Amino acid sequence: MVNFLLQPAAILFPGPMGLGPLWVSVYGVFAAAGLIAALLLSQRTARFAGLVAQQLWDASLFAVVAAFVISRLLLIARDPEAFLSVPFKVLALPSFTYGGMALTALAVAAYLMWKRLPVLAVLDAWAPCAALLAAALSLGHFFEGTDAGMPTRLPWGMPMPGMGRVQPVQIYAAAASLVLLAVLLRMLQRRLRAGVVAGVALVAGGAVTFLLDMVMQPAESGSGAWLDPAQWIALGAMVVGTLMLTFLKEFV
């Protein structure tokens, strides 16, 4: 039973699904489902954070649309000729880069300031939603067979063609995200000072990402960098989260 559950995506889900001119990957299906679940959860977390549910819903939709539009614009700007030749194929490519994430964060920050929403409270309400989305994305990687772990002899290793058995890092990440989701929801219900829940999410999420990246296939096997890009992002998240917790120690 365990061996069946740890089959790679290429066996359980043989390829992308066609929707008219677009092709949707297995990962894309999980991402969409996780995003919808996160949006629905935000309506509950908004009340815990003392926010109006509709305002958080609008902010969440803006963040989603901004991420989509910005990532596609960067994709088009990188190779406009390819977009003009095969627009649907270009738009279907994975394109949410670190640069796109940074620009999206700036756009969302501007939106929150424009709407005069309390940034820390919004981040607290979004923290459990982000953990839920992260769990869905990890499962998407697992069932698609991407983001594989390092080779292992452990009995629960996942069989991968041409690689033997590898660490099921995606399952580790999904399990850690679900545990973090439960912890963050419990903290949010305790009405801690604004920013504490988001700070814990950044520290814990960054630590999990940093540690799991150590048992994943290197992002650039020929690179001489000390850390993978994901680990630098994780370190940054931990630093920001630690600073937030340092200045937001007291409870309400």
MOWOFEN-V744592 format. One record per pair of residues at least 24 apart in sequence whose C-alpha atoms are under 10 Angstrom apart, sorted by the first residue. I is the first residue (numbers start at 1). J is the second residue. If there is no record, write none. Layout:
BEGIN
i & j
I & J
I & J
END
This chain:
BEGIN
i & j
2 & 155
2 & 156
2 & 157
2 & 158
3 & 155
3 & 156
3 & 157
3 & 158
3 & 159
4 & 158
4 & 159
5 & 143
5 & 156
5 & 158
6 & 142
6 & 143
6 & 156
6 & 157
6 & 158
6 & 159
6 & 160
6 & 165
6 & 168
6 & 171
7 & 142
7 & 143
7 & 145
7 & 157
7 & 158
7 & 159
7 & 160
8 & 141
8 & 142
8 & 143
8 & 144
8 & 145
8 & 146
8 & 148
8 & 158
8 & 159
8 & 160
8 & 161
8 & 168
9 & 140
9 & 141
9 & 142
9 & 143
9 & 144
9 & 145
9 & 146
9 & 160
10 & 143
10 & 144
10 & 145
10 & 146
10 & 160
10 & 161
11 & 143
11 & 144
11 & 145
11 & 160
12 & 143
12 & 144
12 & 145
13 & 143
13 & 144
13 & 145
14 & 143
14 & 144
15 & 144
16 & 144
21 & 88
21 & 89
21 & 92
22 & 88
22 & 89
22 & 90
22 & 91
22 & 92
23 & 88
23 & 89
23 & 92
23 & 93
24 & 92
24 & 93
25 & 92
25 & 93
25 & 140
25 & 144
26 & 139
26 & 140
26 & 141
26 & 142
26 & 143
26 & 144
26 & 145
27 & 136
27 & 137
27 & 138
27 & 139
27 & 140
27 & 141
27 & 142
27 & 143
27 & 144
27 & 145
27 & 146
28 & 92
28 & 94
28 & 137
28 & 140
28 & 141
28 & 144
29 & 136
29 & 137
29 & 140
30 & 133
30 & 135
30 & 136
30 & 137
30 & 138
30 & 139
30 & 140
30 & 141
30 & 143
30 & 144
31 & 133
31 & 134
31 & 135
31 & 136
31 & 137
31 & 138
31 & 139
31 & 140
31 & 141
32 & 133
32 & 136
32 & 137
32 & 140
33 & 133
33 & 136
33 & 137
33 & 140
34 & 129
34 & 130
34 & 131
34 & 132
34 & 133
34 & 134
34 & 135
34 & 136
34 & 137
34 & 139
34 & 140
35 & 64
35 & 129
35 & 130
35 & 132
35 & 133
35 & 134
35 & 136
35 & 137
36 & 133
37 & 129
37 & 132
37 & 133
37 & 136
38 & 126
38 & 127
38 & 128
38 & 129
38 & 130
38 & 131
38 & 132
38 & 133
38 & 134
38 & 136
39 & 64
39 & 126
39 & 129
39 & 130
39 & 132
39 & 133
40 & 129
41 & 125
41 & 126
41 & 128
41 & 129
41 & 130
41 & 132
42 & 122
42 & 125
42 & 126
42 & 127
42 & 128
42 & 129
42 & 130
43 & 125
43 & 129
44 & 125
44 & 129
44 & 185
45 & 122
45 & 124
45 & 125
45 & 126
45 & 127
45 & 128
45 & 129
45 & 185
45 & 188
45 & 189
46 & 121
46 & 122
46 & 124
46 & 125
46 & 126
46 & 188
47 & 125
47 & 188
47 & 189
48 & 121
48 & 124
48 & 125
48 & 185
48 & 186
48 & 187
48 & 188
48 & 189
48 & 190
48 & 191
48 & 192
49 & 120
49 & 121
49 & 122
49 & 123
49 & 124
49 & 125
49 & 126
49 & 188
49 & 189
49 & 190
49 & 191
49 & 192
49 & 193
49 & 194
49 & 195
49 & 197
50 & 118
50 & 121
50 & 122
50 & 125
50 & 191
50 & 194
51 & 117
51 & 118
51 & 121
51 & 122
51 & 125
52 & 117
55 & 112
55 & 115
55 & 117
55 & 122
56 & 112
56 & 117
56 & 121
56 & 122
56 & 125
56 & 126
59 & 108
59 & 111
59 & 112
59 & 115
59 & 117
59 & 122
60 & 108
60 & 122
60 & 126
62 & 104
62 & 107
62 & 108
62 & 111
62 & 112
63 & 104
63 & 105
63 & 107
63 & 108
63 & 109
63 & 111
64 & 104
64 & 108
65 & 104
66 & 100
66 & 101
66 & 103
66 & 104
66 & 105
66 & 106
66 & 107
66 & 108
67 & 95
67 & 96
67 & 100
67 & 101
67 & 102
67 & 103
67 & 104
67 & 105
67 & 107
67 & 108
68 & 95
68 & 96
68 & 100
68 & 104
69 & 100
69 & 104
70 & 95
70 & 96
70 & 97
70 & 99
70 & 100
70 & 101
70 & 103
70 & 104
70 & 107
71 & 95
71 & 96
71 & 97
71 & 98
71 & 99
71 & 100
71 & 101
71 & 103
71 & 104
72 & 96
72 & 100
73 & 100
74 & 99
74 & 100
75 & 100
98 & 229
98 & 230
98 & 233
118 & 194
119 & 194
119 & 195
120 & 193
120 & 194
120 & 195
120 & 196
120 & 197
120 & 198
120 & 199
120 & 244
121 & 193
121 & 194
121 & 195
121 & 196
121 & 197
121 & 198
122 & 194
122 & 195
122 & 198
123 & 194
123 & 195
123 & 196
123 & 197
123 & 198
123 & 199
123 & 201
124 & 184
124 & 185
124 & 187
124 & 188
124 & 192
124 & 193
124 & 194
124 & 195
124 & 196
124 & 197
124 & 198
124 & 199
124 & 200
124 & 201
125 & 184
125 & 185
125 & 188
125 & 194
125 & 195
125 & 197
125 & 198
126 & 197
126 & 198
126 & 201
127 & 180
127 & 181
127 & 184
127 & 185
127 & 188
127 & 195
127 & 197
127 & 198
127 & 199
127 & 200
127 & 201
127 & 202
127 & 205
128 & 177
128 & 178
128 & 180
128 & 181
128 & 182
128 & 183
128 & 184
128 & 185
128 & 186
128 & 187
128 & 188
128 & 197
128 & 198
128 & 201
129 & 181
129 & 184
129 & 185
130 & 177
130 & 180
130 & 181
130 & 201
130 & 205
131 & 174
131 & 176
131 & 177
131 & 178
131 & 179
131 & 180
131 & 181
131 & 182
131 & 184
131 & 201
131 & 205
132 & 174
132 & 177
132 & 178
132 & 179
132 & 180
132 & 181
132 & 182
133 & 174
133 & 177
133 & 178
133 & 181
134 & 173
134 & 174
134 & 176
134 & 177
134 & 178
134 & 181
134 & 205
135 & 170
135 & 171
135 & 172
135 & 173
135 & 174
135 & 175
135 & 176
135 & 177
135 & 178
135 & 179
135 & 180
135 & 181
136 & 170
136 & 173
136 & 174
136 & 177
136 & 178
137 & 170
137 & 173
137 & 174
138 & 169
138 & 170
138 & 171
138 & 172
138 & 173
138 & 174
138 & 175
138 & 177
139 & 170
139 & 171
139 & 172
139 & 173
139 & 174
139 & 175
140 & 170
140 & 174
141 & 169
141 & 170
141 & 171
141 & 174
142 & 168
142 & 169
142 & 170
142 & 171
142 & 173
142 & 174
143 & 170
143 & 171
145 & 170
146 & 170
147 & 213
147 & 216
147 & 217
147 & 218
147 & 219
148 & 215
148 & 216
148 & 217
148 & 218
149 & 212
149 & 213
149 & 214
149 & 215
149 & 216
149 & 217
149 & 218
150 & 213
150 & 214
150 & 215
150 & 216
150 & 217
150 & 218
151 & 215
151 & 216
151 & 217
152 & 215
166 & 215
166 & 216
166 & 217
167 & 212
167 & 215
167 & 216
167 & 217
168 & 215
168 & 216
169 & 212
169 & 213
169 & 214
169 & 215
169 & 216
169 & 217
170 & 212
170 & 216
172 & 208
172 & 212
173 & 205
173 & 208
173 & 209
173 & 212
173 & 213
176 & 204
176 & 205
176 & 208
176 & 209
177 & 201
177 & 204
177 & 205
177 & 208
180 & 204
180 & 205
180 & 208
190 & 251
190 & 252
191 & 251
191 & 252
192 & 248
192 & 249
192 & 250
192 & 251
192 & 252
193 & 248
193 & 249
193 & 250
193 & 251
193 & 252
194 & 244
194 & 248
194 & 250
194 & 251
194 & 252
195 & 241
195 & 244
195 & 245
195 & 247
195 & 248
195 & 249
196 & 241
196 & 242
196 & 244
196 & 245
196 & 246
196 & 247
196 & 248
196 & 249
196 & 250
196 & 251
197 & 241
197 & 244
197 & 245
198 & 240
198 & 241
198 & 244
198 & 245
199 & 237
199 & 238
199 & 239
199 & 240
199 & 241
199 & 242
199 & 243
199 & 244
199 & 245
199 & 246
199 & 248
200 & 238
200 & 241
200 & 242
200 & 244
200 & 245
201 & 237
201 & 238
201 & 241
202 & 234
202 & 235
202 & 236
202 & 237
202 & 238
202 & 239
202 & 240
202 & 241
202 & 242
202 & 244
203 & 234
203 & 235
203 & 236
203 & 237
203 & 238
203 & 239
203 & 240
203 & 241
203 & 242
203 & 243
203 & 244
203 & 245
204 & 234
204 & 237
204 & 238
204 & 241
205 & 234
205 & 237
205 & 238
205 & 241
206 & 230
206 & 231
206 & 232
206 & 233
206 & 234
206 & 235
206 & 236
206 & 237
206 & 238
206 & 239
206 & 240
206 & 241
207 & 231
207 & 234
207 & 235
207 & 237
207 & 238
208 & 234
209 & 233
209 & 234
209 & 235
209 & 237
210 & 234
210 & 235
210 & 238
END
